[in-house]
């Protein structure tokens, strides 16, 4: 039985995300509008399922294929043994707080997409989106044996 190679899918998703960003830069890093916002130099917080659905549309893939490829390549952070990337988190920007279903995306995946295929001269800066410090313990448990988001990711 052959193992599925997700490298081609990830490259396709990066390429189409970068091109989509070049056309519609609001898809990333604008809290309240974007499907993913950079929270520190290591991670983007992705609103789910919107992130997987949007990437699927750009890349011509079903959302479950997007999730599988990102999880299997380590670009979507998960906790063993379930490998479920979803967490319910309270986030804030501009004094407004809401609870969202979210996932953590390795910043390198998105940064490479916007820089290589989106035409940006450098990576995106950290956005104004912050996670409630009340969720920090839950996040640190989720990131067990991995580097969690930095303190600047919280309000």
Phi and psi in radians as a Rosetta constraint file:
Dihedral C 1 N 2 CA 2 C 2 CIRCULARHARMONIC -1.472 0.35
Dihedral N 2 CA 2 C 2 N 3 CIRCULARHARMONIC 2.450 0.35
Dihedral C 2 N 3 CA 3 C 3 CIRCULARHARMONIC -1.456 0.35
Dihedral N 3 CA 3 C 3 N 4 CIRCULARHARMONIC 2.458 0.35
Dihedral C 3 N 4 CA 4 C 4 CIRCULARHARMONIC -1.259 0.35
Dihedral N 4 CA 4 C 4 N 5 CIRCULARHARMONIC 2.298 0.35
Dihedral C 4 N 5 CA 5 C 5 CIRCULARHARMONIC -1.656 0.35
Dihedral N 5 CA 5 C 5 N 6 CIRCULARHARMONIC 2.015 0.35
Dihedral C 5 N 6 CA 6 C 6 CIRCULARHARMONIC -1.610 0.35
Dihedral N 6 CA 6 C 6 N 7 CIRCULARHARMONIC -0.018 0.35
Dihedral C 6 N 7 CA 7 C 7 CIRCULARHARMONIC -1.047 0.35
Dihedral N 7 CA 7 C 7 N 8 CIRCULARHARMONIC -0.771 0.35
Dihedral C 7 N 8 CA 8 C 8 CIRCULARHARMONIC -1.105 0.35
Dihedral N 8 CA 8 C 8 N 9 CIRCULARHARMONIC -0.706 0.35
Dihedral C 8 N 9 CA 9 C 9 CIRCULARHARMONIC -1.097 0.35
Dihedral N 9 CA 9 C 9 N 10 CIRCULARHARMONIC -0.770 0.35
Dihedral C 9 N 10 CA 10 C 10 CIRCULARHARMONIC -1.119 0.35
Dihedral N 10 CA 10 C 10 N 11 CIRCULARHARMONIC -0.748 0.35
Dihedral C 10 N 11 CA 11 C 11 CIRCULARHARMONIC -1.102 0.35
Dihedral N 11 CA 11 C 11 N 12 CIRCULARHARMONIC -0.734 0.35
Dihedral C 11 N 12 CA 12 C 12 CIRCULARHARMONIC -1.088 0.35
Dihedral N 12 CA 12 C 12 N 13 CIRCULARHARMONIC -0.741 0.35
Dihedral C 12 N 13 CA 13 C 13 CIRCULARHARMONIC -1.134 0.35
Dihedral N 13 CA 13 C 13 N 14 CIRCULARHARMONIC -0.717 0.35
Dihedral C 13 N 14 CA 14 C 14 CIRCULARHARMONIC -1.102 0.35
Dihedral N 14 CA 14 C 14 N 15 CIRCULARHARMONIC -0.782 0.35
Dihedral C 14 N 15 CA 15 C 15 CIRCULARHARMONIC -1.085 0.35
Dihedral N 15 CA 15 C 15 N 16 CIRCULARHARMONIC -0.823 0.35
Dihedral C 15 N 16 CA 16 C 16 CIRCULARHARMONIC -1.287 0.35
Dihedral N 16 CA 16 C 16 N 17 CIRCULARHARMONIC -0.552 0.35
Dihedral C 16 N 17 CA 17 C 17 CIRCULARHARMONIC -1.146 0.35
Dihedral N 17 CA 17 C 17 N 18 CIRCULARHARMONIC -0.779 0.35
Dihedral C 17 N 18 CA 18 C 18 CIRCULARHARMONIC -1.058 0.35
Dihedral N 18 CA 18 C 18 N 19 CIRCULARHARMONIC -0.762 0.35
Dihedral C 18 N 19 CA 19 C 19 CIRCULARHARMONIC -1.169 0.35
Dihedral N 19 CA 19 C 19 N 20 CIRCULARHARMONIC -0.697 0.35
Dihedral C 19 N 20 CA 20 C 20 CIRCULARHARMONIC -1.131 0.35
Dihedral N 20 CA 20 C 20 N 21 CIRCULARHARMONIC -0.688 0.35
Dihedral C 20 N 21 CA 21 C 21 CIRCULARHARMONIC -1.096 0.35
Dihedral N 21 CA 21 C 21 N 22 CIRCULARHARMONIC -0.697 0.35
Dihedral C 21 N 22 CA 22 C 22 CIRCULARHARMONIC -1.064 0.35
Dihedral N 22 CA 22 C 22 N 23 CIRCULARHARMONIC -0.630 0.35
Dihedral C 22 N 23 CA 23 C 23 CIRCULARHARMONIC -1.441 0.35
Dihedral N 23 CA 23 C 23 N 24 CIRCULARHARMONIC -0.618 0.35
Dihedral C 23 N 24 CA 24 C 24 CIRCULARHARMONIC -2.385 0.35
Dihedral N 24 CA 24 C 24 N 25 CIRCULARHARMONIC 1.349 0.35
Dihedral C 24 N 25 CA 25 C 25 CIRCULARHARMONIC -1.102 0.35
Dihedral N 25 CA 25 C 25 N 26 CIRCULARHARMONIC -0.247 0.35
Dihedral C 25 N 26 CA 26 C 26 CIRCULARHARMONIC -1.230 0.35
Dihedral N 26 CA 26 C 26 N 27 CIRCULARHARMONIC -0.176 0.35
Dihedral C 26 N 27 CA 27 C 27 CIRCULARHARMONIC -1.225 0.35
Dihedral N 27 CA 27 C 27 N 28 CIRCULARHARMONIC -0.280 0.35
Dihedral C 27 N 28 CA 28 C 28 CIRCULARHARMONIC -2.282 0.35
Dihedral N 28 CA 28 C 28 N 29 CIRCULARHARMONIC 2.436 0.35
Dihedral C 28 N 29 CA 29 C 29 CIRCULARHARMONIC 1.308 0.35
Dihedral N 29 CA 29 C 29 N 30 CIRCULARHARMONIC 0.224 0.35
Dihedral C 29 N 30 CA 30 C 30 CIRCULARHARMONIC -2.019 0.35
Dihedral N 30 CA 30 C 30 N 31 CIRCULARHARMONIC 1.671 0.35
Dihedral C 30 N 31 CA 31 C 31 CIRCULARHARMONIC -0.911 0.35
Dihedral N 31 CA 31 C 31 N 32 CIRCULARHARMONIC 2.380 0.35
Dihedral C 31 N 32 CA 32 C 32 CIRCULARHARMONIC 1.594 0.35
Dihedral N 32 CA 32 C 32 N 33 CIRCULARHARMONIC -0.293 0.35
Dihedral C 32 N 33 CA 33 C 33 CIRCULARHARMONIC -2.130 0.35
Dihedral N 33 CA 33 C 33 N 34 CIRCULARHARMONIC -0.610 0.35
Dihedral C 33 N 34 CA 34 C 34 CIRCULARHARMONIC -1.524 0.35
Dihedral N 34 CA 34 C 34 N 35 CIRCULARHARMONIC 2.740 0.35
Dihedral C 34 N 35 CA 35 C 35 CIRCULARHARMONIC -1.472 0.35
Dihedral N 35 CA 35 C 35 N 36 CIRCULARHARMONIC -0.249 0.35
Dihedral C 35 N 36 CA 36 C 36 CIRCULARHARMONIC -2.698 0.35
Dihedral N 36 CA 36 C 36 N 37 CIRCULARHARMONIC 2.459 0.35
Dihedral C 36 N 37 CA 37 C 37 CIRCULARHARMONIC -2.287 0.35
Dihedral N 37 CA 37 C 37 N 38 CIRCULARHARMONIC 2.440 0.35
Dihedral C 37 N 38 CA 38 C 38 CIRCULARHARMONIC -1.320 0.35
Dihedral N 38 CA 38 C 38 N 39 CIRCULARHARMONIC 2.184 0.35
Dihedral C 38 N 39 CA 39 C 39 CIRCULARHARMONIC -1.835 0.35
Dihedral N 39 CA 39 C 39 N 40 CIRCULARHARMONIC -0.360 0.35
Dihedral C 39 N 40 CA 40 C 40 CIRCULARHARMONIC -2.854 0.35
Dihedral N 40 CA 40 C 40 N 41 CIRCULARHARMONIC -3.050 0.35
Dihedral C 40 N 41 CA 41 C 41 CIRCULARHARMONIC -1.250 0.35
Dihedral N 41 CA 41 C 41 N 42 CIRCULARHARMONIC -0.200 0.35
Dihedral C 41 N 42 CA 42 C 42 CIRCULARHARMONIC -1.749 0.35
Dihedral N 42 CA 42 C 42 N 43 CIRCULARHARMONIC -0.487 0.35
Dihedral C 42 N 43 CA 43 C 43 CIRCULARHARMONIC -2.425 0.35
Dihedral N 43 CA 43 C 43 N 44 CIRCULARHARMONIC 2.626 0.35
Dihedral C 43 N 44 CA 44 C 44 CIRCULARHARMONIC -1.902 0.35
Dihedral N 44 CA 44 C 44 N 45 CIRCULARHARMONIC 2.544 0.35
Dihedral C 44 N 45 CA 45 C 45 CIRCULARHARMONIC -1.718 0.35
Dihedral N 45 CA 45 C 45 N 46 CIRCULARHARMONIC 2.099 0.35
Dihedral C 45 N 46 CA 46 C 46 CIRCULARHARMONIC -1.814 0.35
Dihedral N 46 CA 46 C 46 N 47 CIRCULARHARMONIC 2.329 0.35
Dihedral C 46 N 47 CA 47 C 47 CIRCULARHARMONIC -1.400 0.35
Dihedral N 47 CA 47 C 47 N 48 CIRCULARHARMONIC 2.196 0.35
Dihedral C 47 N 48 CA 48 C 48 CIRCULARHARMONIC -1.964 0.35
Dihedral N 48 CA 48 C 48 N 49 CIRCULARHARMONIC 2.520 0.35
Dihedral C 48 N 49 CA 49 C 49 CIRCULARHARMONIC -1.530 0.35
Dihedral N 49 CA 49 C 49 N 50 CIRCULARHARMONIC 0.063 0.35
Dihedral C 49 N 50 CA 50 C 50 CIRCULARHARMONIC -0.955 0.35
Dihedral N 50 CA 50 C 50 N 51 CIRCULARHARMONIC -0.707 0.35
Dihedral C 50 N 51 CA 51 C 51 CIRCULARHARMONIC -1.060 0.35
Dihedral N 51 CA 51 C 51 N 52 CIRCULARHARMONIC -0.875 0.35
Dihedral C 51 N 52 CA 52 C 52 CIRCULARHARMONIC -1.144 0.35
Dihedral N 52 CA 52 C 52 N 53 CIRCULARHARMONIC -0.677 0.35
Dihedral C 52 N 53 CA 53 C 53 CIRCULARHARMONIC -1.134 0.35
Dihedral N 53 CA 53 C 53 N 54 CIRCULARHARMONIC -0.782 0.35
Dihedral C 53 N 54 CA 54 C 54 CIRCULARHARMONIC -1.153 0.35
Dihedral N 54 CA 54 C 54 N 55 CIRCULARHARMONIC -0.779 0.35
Dihedral C 54 N 55 CA 55 C 55 CIRCULARHARMONIC -1.070 0.35
Dihedral N 55 CA 55 C 55 N 56 CIRCULARHARMONIC -0.686 0.35
Dihedral C 55 N 56 CA 56 C 56 CIRCULARHARMONIC -1.065 0.35
Dihedral N 56 CA 56 C 56 N 57 CIRCULARHARMONIC -0.743 0.35
Dihedral C 56 N 57 CA 57 C 57 CIRCULARHARMONIC -1.087 0.35
Dihedral N 57 CA 57 C 57 N 58 CIRCULARHARMONIC -0.783 0.35
Dihedral C 57 N 58 CA 58 C 58 CIRCULARHARMONIC -1.126 0.35
Dihedral N 58 CA 58 C 58 N 59 CIRCULARHARMONIC -0.720 0.35
Dihedral C 58 N 59 CA 59 C 59 CIRCULARHARMONIC -1.643 0.35
Dihedral N 59 CA 59 C 59 N 60 CIRCULARHARMONIC 0.007 0.35
Dihedral C 59 N 60 CA 60 C 60 CIRCULARHARMONIC 1.163 0.35
Dihedral N 60 CA 60 C 60 N 61 CIRCULARHARMONIC 0.690 0.35
Dihedral C 60 N 61 CA 61 C 61 CIRCULARHARMONIC -2.286 0.35
Dihedral N 61 CA 61 C 61 N 62 CIRCULARHARMONIC 2.749 0.35
Dihedral C 61 N 62 CA 62 C 62 CIRCULARHARMONIC -1.302 0.35
Dihedral N 62 CA 62 C 62 N 63 CIRCULARHARMONIC 2.593 0.35
Dihedral C 62 N 63 CA 63 C 63 CIRCULARHARMONIC -0.941 0.35
Dihedral N 63 CA 63 C 63 N 64 CIRCULARHARMONIC -0.650 0.35
Dihedral C 63 N 64 CA 64 C 64 CIRCULARHARMONIC -1.177 0.35
Dihedral N 64 CA 64 C 64 N 65 CIRCULARHARMONIC -0.541 0.35
Dihedral C 64 N 65 CA 65 C 65 CIRCULARHARMONIC -1.200 0.35
Dihedral N 65 CA 65 C 65 N 66 CIRCULARHARMONIC -0.696 0.35
Dihedral C 65 N 66 CA 66 C 66 CIRCULARHARMONIC -1.046 0.35
Dihedral N 66 CA 66 C 66 N 67 CIRCULARHARMONIC -0.879 0.35
Dihedral C 66 N 67 CA 67 C 67 CIRCULARHARMONIC -1.043 0.35
Dihedral N 67 CA 67 C 67 N 68 CIRCULARHARMONIC -0.817 0.35
Dihedral C 67 N 68 CA 68 C 68 CIRCULARHARMONIC -1.034 0.35
Dihedral N 68 CA 68 C 68 N 69 CIRCULARHARMONIC -0.808 0.35
Dihedral C 68 N 69 CA 69 C 69 CIRCULARHARMONIC -1.133 0.35
Dihedral N 69 CA 69 C 69 N 70 CIRCULARHARMONIC -0.730 0.35
Dihedral C 69 N 70 CA 70 C 70 CIRCULARHARMONIC -1.232 0.35
Dihedral N 70 CA 70 C 70 N 71 CIRCULARHARMONIC -0.638 0.35
Dihedral C 70 N 71 CA 71 C 71 CIRCULARHARMONIC -1.197 0.35
Dihedral N 71 CA 71 C 71 N 72 CIRCULARHARMONIC -0.847 0.35
Dihedral C 71 N 72 CA 72 C 72 CIRCULARHARMONIC -1.160 0.35
Dihedral N 72 CA 72 C 72 N 73 CIRCULARHARMONIC -0.420 0.35
Dihedral C 72 N 73 CA 73 C 73 CIRCULARHARMONIC -1.694 0.35
Dihedral N 73 CA 73 C 73 N 74 CIRCULARHARMONIC -0.003 0.35
Dihedral C 73 N 74 CA 74 C 74 CIRCULARHARMONIC 1.403 0.35
Dihedral N 74 CA 74 C 74 N 75 CIRCULARHARMONIC 0.157 0.35
Dihedral C 74 N 75 CA 75 C 75 CIRCULARHARMONIC -1.417 0.35
Dihedral N 75 CA 75 C 75 N 76 CIRCULARHARMONIC -0.314 0.35
Dihedral C 75 N 76 CA 76 C 76 CIRCULARHARMONIC -2.000 0.35
Dihedral N 76 CA 76 C 76 N 77 CIRCULARHARMONIC 2.131 0.35
Dihedral C 76 N 77 CA 77 C 77 CIRCULARHARMONIC -1.302 0.35
Dihedral N 77 CA 77 C 77 N 78 CIRCULARHARMONIC 2.342 0.35
Dihedral C 77 N 78 CA 78 C 78 CIRCULARHARMONIC -2.371 0.35
Dihedral N 78 CA 78 C 78 N 79 CIRCULARHARMONIC 2.949 0.35
Dihedral C 78 N 79 CA 79 C 79 CIRCULARHARMONIC -2.040 0.35
Dihedral N 79 CA 79 C 79 N 80 CIRCULARHARMONIC 2.288 0.35
Dihedral C 79 N 80 CA 80 C 80 CIRCULARHARMONIC -1.269 0.35
Dihedral N 80 CA 80 C 80 N 81 CIRCULARHARMONIC 2.661 0.35
Dihedral C 80 N 81 CA 81 C 81 CIRCULARHARMONIC -1.602 0.35
Dihedral N 81 CA 81 C 81 N 82 CIRCULARHARMONIC -0.140 0.35
Dihedral C 81 N 82 CA 82 C 82 CIRCULARHARMONIC -1.215 0.35
Dihedral N 82 CA 82 C 82 N 83 CIRCULARHARMONIC -0.601 0.35
Dihedral C 82 N 83 CA 83 C 83 CIRCULARHARMONIC 1.096 0.35
Dihedral N 83 CA 83 C 83 N 84 CIRCULARHARMONIC 0.508 0.35
Dihedral C 83 N 84 CA 84 C 84 CIRCULARHARMONIC -1.573 0.35
Dihedral N 84 CA 84 C 84 N 85 CIRCULARHARMONIC 2.100 0.35
Dihedral C 84 N 85 CA 85 C 85 CIRCULARHARMONIC -1.463 0.35
Dihedral N 85 CA 85 C 85 N 86 CIRCULARHARMONIC -0.108 0.35
Dihedral C 85 N 86 CA 86 C 86 CIRCULARHARMONIC -1.513 0.35
Dihedral N 86 CA 86 C 86 N 87 CIRCULARHARMONIC 2.414 0.35
Dihedral C 86 N 87 CA 87 C 87 CIRCULARHARMONIC -2.413 0.35
Dihedral N 87 CA 87 C 87 N 88 CIRCULARHARMONIC 2.511 0.35
Dihedral C 87 N 88 CA 88 C 88 CIRCULARHARMONIC -1.582 0.35
Dihedral N 88 CA 88 C 88 N 89 CIRCULARHARMONIC 2.086 0.35
Dihedral C 88 N 89 CA 89 C 89 CIRCULARHARMONIC -2.319 0.35
Dihedral N 89 CA 89 C 89 N 90 CIRCULARHARMONIC 2.598 0.35
Dihedral C 89 N 90 CA 90 C 90 CIRCULARHARMONIC -1.658 0.35
Dihedral N 90 CA 90 C 90 N 91 CIRCULARHARMONIC 2.197 0.35
Dihedral C 90 N 91 CA 91 C 91 CIRCULARHARMONIC -2.148 0.35
Dihedral N 91 CA 91 C 91 N 92 CIRCULARHARMONIC 2.817 0.35
Dihedral C 91 N 92 CA 92 C 92 CIRCULARHARMONIC -2.549 0.35
Dihedral N 92 CA 92 C 92 N 93 CIRCULARHARMONIC 2.608 0.35
Dihedral C 92 N 93 CA 93 C 93 CIRCULARHARMONIC -2.755 0.35
Dihedral N 93 CA 93 C 93 N 94 CIRCULARHARMONIC 2.464 0.35
Dihedral C 93 N 94 CA 94 C 94 CIRCULARHARMONIC 0.997 0.35
Dihedral N 94 CA 94 C 94 N 95 CIRCULARHARMONIC 0.545 0.35
Dihedral C 94 N 95 CA 95 C 95 CIRCULARHARMONIC 1.427 0.35
Dihedral N 95 CA 95 C 95 N 96 CIRCULARHARMONIC 0.045 0.35
Dihedral C 95 N 96 CA 96 C 96 CIRCULARHARMONIC -1.881 0.35
Dihedral N 96 CA 96 C 96 N 97 CIRCULARHARMONIC 2.285 0.35
Dihedral C 96 N 97 CA 97 C 97 CIRCULARHARMONIC -2.069 0.35
Dihedral N 97 CA 97 C 97 N 98 CIRCULARHARMONIC 2.368 0.35
Dihedral C 97 N 98 CA 98 C 98 CIRCULARHARMONIC -2.450 0.35
Dihedral N 98 CA 98 C 98 N 99 CIRCULARHARMONIC 2.774 0.35
Dihedral C 98 N 99 CA 99 C 99 CIRCULARHARMONIC -1.772 0.35
Dihedral N 99 CA 99 C 99 N 100 CIRCULARHARMONIC 2.300 0.35
Dihedral C 99 N 100 CA 100 C 100 CIRCULARHARMONIC -2.316 0.35
Dihedral N 100 CA 100 C 100 N 101 CIRCULARHARMONIC 2.718 0.35
Dihedral C 100 N 101 CA 101 C 101 CIRCULARHARMONIC -1.452 0.35
Dihedral N 101 CA 101 C 101 N 102 CIRCULARHARMONIC 2.221 0.35
Dihedral C 101 N 102 CA 102 C 102 CIRCULARHARMONIC -2.391 0.35
Dihedral N 102 CA 102 C 102 N 103 CIRCULARHARMONIC 2.867 0.35
Dihedral C 102 N 103 CA 103 C 103 CIRCULARHARMONIC -2.461 0.35
Dihedral N 103 CA 103 C 103 N 104 CIRCULARHARMONIC 2.704 0.35
Dihedral C 103 N 104 CA 104 C 104 CIRCULARHARMONIC -1.752 0.35
Dihedral N 104 CA 104 C 104 N 105 CIRCULARHARMONIC 2.216 0.35
Dihedral C 104 N 105 CA 105 C 105 CIRCULARHARMONIC -1.913 0.35
Dihedral N 105 CA 105 C 105 N 106 CIRCULARHARMONIC 2.341 0.35
Dihedral C 105 N 106 CA 106 C 106 CIRCULARHARMONIC -1.003 0.35
Dihedral N 106 CA 106 C 106 N 107 CIRCULARHARMONIC 2.194 0.35
Dihedral C 106 N 107 CA 107 C 107 CIRCULARHARMONIC -1.037 0.35
Dihedral N 107 CA 107 C 107 N 108 CIRCULARHARMONIC -0.557 0.35
Dihedral C 107 N 108 CA 108 C 108 CIRCULARHARMONIC -1.045 0.35
Dihedral N 108 CA 108 C 108 N 109 CIRCULARHARMONIC -0.632 0.35
Dihedral C 108 N 109 CA 109 C 109 CIRCULARHARMONIC -1.052 0.35
Dihedral N 109 CA 109 C 109 N 110 CIRCULARHARMONIC -0.879 0.35
Dihedral C 109 N 110 CA 110 C 110 CIRCULARHARMONIC -1.328 0.35
Dihedral N 110 CA 110 C 110 N 111 CIRCULARHARMONIC -0.733 0.35
Dihedral C 110 N 111 CA 111 C 111 CIRCULARHARMONIC -1.038 0.35
Dihedral N 111 CA 111 C 111 N 112 CIRCULARHARMONIC -0.731 0.35
Dihedral C 111 N 112 CA 112 C 112 CIRCULARHARMONIC -1.131 0.35
Dihedral N 112 CA 112 C 112 N 113 CIRCULARHARMONIC -0.662 0.35
Dihedral C 112 N 113 CA 113 C 113 CIRCULARHARMONIC -1.088 0.35
Dihedral N 113 CA 113 C 113 N 114 CIRCULARHARMONIC -0.848 0.35
Dihedral C 113 N 114 CA 114 C 114 CIRCULARHARMONIC -1.293 0.35
Dihedral N 114 CA 114 C 114 N 115 CIRCULARHARMONIC -0.524 0.35
Dihedral C 114 N 115 CA 115 C 115 CIRCULARHARMONIC -1.413 0.35
Dihedral N 115 CA 115 C 115 N 116 CIRCULARHARMONIC -0.815 0.35
Dihedral C 115 N 116 CA 116 C 116 CIRCULARHARMONIC -1.350 0.35
Dihedral N 116 CA 116 C 116 N 117 CIRCULARHARMONIC -0.780 0.35
Dihedral C 116 N 117 CA 117 C 117 CIRCULARHARMONIC -1.896 0.35
Dihedral N 117 CA 117 C 117 N 118 CIRCULARHARMONIC -0.250 0.35
Dihedral C 117 N 118 CA 118 C 118 CIRCULARHARMONIC -1.720 0.35
Dihedral N 118 CA 118 C 118 N 119 CIRCULARHARMONIC -0.088 0.35
Dihedral C 118 N 119 CA 119 C 119 CIRCULARHARMONIC 1.397 0.35
Dihedral N 119 CA 119 C 119 N 120 CIRCULARHARMONIC 0.186 0.35
Dihedral C 119 N 120 CA 120 C 120 CIRCULARHARMONIC -1.319 0.35
Dihedral N 120 CA 120 C 120 N 121 CIRCULARHARMONIC 2.474 0.35
Dihedral C 120 N 121 CA 121 C 121 CIRCULARHARMONIC -1.294 0.35
Dihedral N 121 CA 121 C 121 N 122 CIRCULARHARMONIC -0.359 0.35
Dihedral C 121 N 122 CA 122 C 122 CIRCULARHARMONIC -2.562 0.35
Dihedral N 122 CA 122 C 122 N 123 CIRCULARHARMONIC 3.103 0.35
Dihedral C 122 N 123 CA 123 C 123 CIRCULARHARMONIC -1.329 0.35
Dihedral N 123 CA 123 C 123 N 124 CIRCULARHARMONIC 2.902 0.35
Dihedral C 123 N 124 CA 124 C 124 CIRCULARHARMONIC -1.251 0.35
Dihedral N 124 CA 124 C 124 N 125 CIRCULARHARMONIC 2.621 0.35
Dihedral C 124 N 125 CA 125 C 125 CIRCULARHARMONIC -1.355 0.35
Dihedral N 125 CA 125 C 125 N 126 CIRCULARHARMONIC 2.927 0.35
Dihedral C 125 N 126 CA 126 C 126 CIRCULARHARMONIC -1.151 0.35
Dihedral N 126 CA 126 C 126 N 127 CIRCULARHARMONIC 2.365 0.35
Dihedral C 126 N 127 CA 127 C 127 CIRCULARHARMONIC -1.427 0.35
Dihedral N 127 CA 127 C 127 N 128 CIRCULARHARMONIC 3.128 0.35
Dihedral C 127 N 128 CA 128 C 128 CIRCULARHARMONIC -1.427 0.35
Dihedral N 128 CA 128 C 128 N 129 CIRCULARHARMONIC -0.135 0.35
Dihedral C 128 N 129 CA 129 C 129 CIRCULARHARMONIC -1.180 0.35
Dihedral N 129 CA 129 C 129 N 130 CIRCULARHARMONIC 2.275 0.35
Dihedral C 129 N 130 CA 130 C 130 CIRCULARHARMONIC -2.252 0.35
Dihedral N 130 CA 130 C 130 N 131 CIRCULARHARMONIC 2.656 0.35
Dihedral C 130 N 131 CA 131 C 131 CIRCULARHARMONIC -1.757 0.35
Dihedral N 131 CA 131 C 131 N 132 CIRCULARHARMONIC 2.489 0.35
Dihedral C 131 N 132 CA 132 C 132 CIRCULARHARMONIC -1.043 0.35
Dihedral N 132 CA 132 C 132 N 133 CIRCULARHARMONIC 2.332 0.35
Dihedral C 132 N 133 CA 133 C 133 CIRCULARHARMONIC -1.126 0.35
Dihedral N 133 CA 133 C 133 N 134 CIRCULARHARMONIC -0.319 0.35
Dihedral C 133 N 134 CA 134 C 134 CIRCULARHARMONIC -1.170 0.35
Dihedral N 134 CA 134 C 134 N 135 CIRCULARHARMONIC -0.368 0.35
Dihedral C 134 N 135 CA 135 C 135 CIRCULARHARMONIC -1.592 0.35
Dihedral N 135 CA 135 C 135 N 136 CIRCULARHARMONIC -0.058 0.35
Dihedral C 135 N 136 CA 136 C 136 CIRCULARHARMONIC -1.038 0.35
Dihedral N 136 CA 136 C 136 N 137 CIRCULARHARMONIC -0.750 0.35
Dihedral C 136 N 137 CA 137 C 137 CIRCULARHARMONIC -1.097 0.35
Dihedral N 137 CA 137 C 137 N 138 CIRCULARHARMONIC -0.746 0.35
Dihedral C 137 N 138 CA 138 C 138 CIRCULARHARMONIC -1.088 0.35
Dihedral N 138 CA 138 C 138 N 139 CIRCULARHARMONIC -0.721 0.35
Dihedral C 138 N 139 CA 139 C 139 CIRCULARHARMONIC -1.174 0.35
Dihedral N 139 CA 139 C 139 N 140 CIRCULARHARMONIC -0.754 0.35
Dihedral C 139 N 140 CA 140 C 140 CIRCULARHARMONIC -1.120 0.35
Dihedral N 140 CA 140 C 140 N 141 CIRCULARHARMONIC -0.610 0.35
Dihedral C 140 N 141 CA 141 C 141 CIRCULARHARMONIC -1.172 0.35
Dihedral N 141 CA 141 C 141 N 142 CIRCULARHARMONIC -0.683 0.35
Dihedral C 141 N 142 CA 142 C 142 CIRCULARHARMONIC -1.098 0.35
Dihedral N 142 CA 142 C 142 N 143 CIRCULARHARMONIC -0.650 0.35
Dihedral C 142 N 143 CA 143 C 143 CIRCULARHARMONIC -1.559 0.35
Dihedral N 143 CA 143 C 143 N 144 CIRCULARHARMONIC 0.306 0.35
Dihedral C 143 N 144 CA 144 C 144 CIRCULARHARMONIC -0.825 0.35
Dihedral N 144 CA 144 C 144 N 145 CIRCULARHARMONIC 2.256 0.35
Dihedral C 144 N 145 CA 145 C 145 CIRCULARHARMONIC 1.195 0.35
Dihedral N 145 CA 145 C 145 N 146 CIRCULARHARMONIC 0.253 0.35
Dihedral C 145 N 146 CA 146 C 146 CIRCULARHARMONIC -2.299 0.35
Dihedral N 146 CA 146 C 146 N 147 CIRCULARHARMONIC 2.861 0.35
Dihedral C 146 N 147 CA 147 C 147 CIRCULARHARMONIC -1.362 0.35
Dihedral N 147 CA 147 C 147 N 148 CIRCULARHARMONIC 2.046 0.35
Dihedral C 147 N 148 CA 148 C 148 CIRCULARHARMONIC -1.359 0.35
Dihedral N 148 CA 148 C 148 N 149 CIRCULARHARMONIC 2.941 0.35
Dihedral C 148 N 149 CA 149 C 149 CIRCULARHARMONIC -1.005 0.35
Dihedral N 149 CA 149 C 149 N 150 CIRCULARHARMONIC 2.618 0.35
Dihedral C 149 N 150 CA 150 C 150 CIRCULARHARMONIC -1.246 0.35
Dihedral N 150 CA 150 C 150 N 151 CIRCULARHARMONIC 2.867 0.35
Dihedral C 150 N 151 CA 151 C 151 CIRCULARHARMONIC -1.020 0.35
Dihedral N 151 CA 151 C 151 N 152 CIRCULARHARMONIC -0.495 0.35
Dihedral C 151 N 152 CA 152 C 152 CIRCULARHARMONIC -1.158 0.35
Dihedral N 152 CA 152 C 152 N 153 CIRCULARHARMONIC -0.183 0.35
Dihedral C 152 N 153 CA 153 C 153 CIRCULARHARMONIC -1.375 0.35
Dihedral N 153 CA 153 C 153 N 154 CIRCULARHARMONIC -0.135 0.35
Dihedral C 153 N 154 CA 154 C 154 CIRCULARHARMONIC -1.998 0.35
Dihedral N 154 CA 154 C 154 N 155 CIRCULARHARMONIC 2.691 0.35
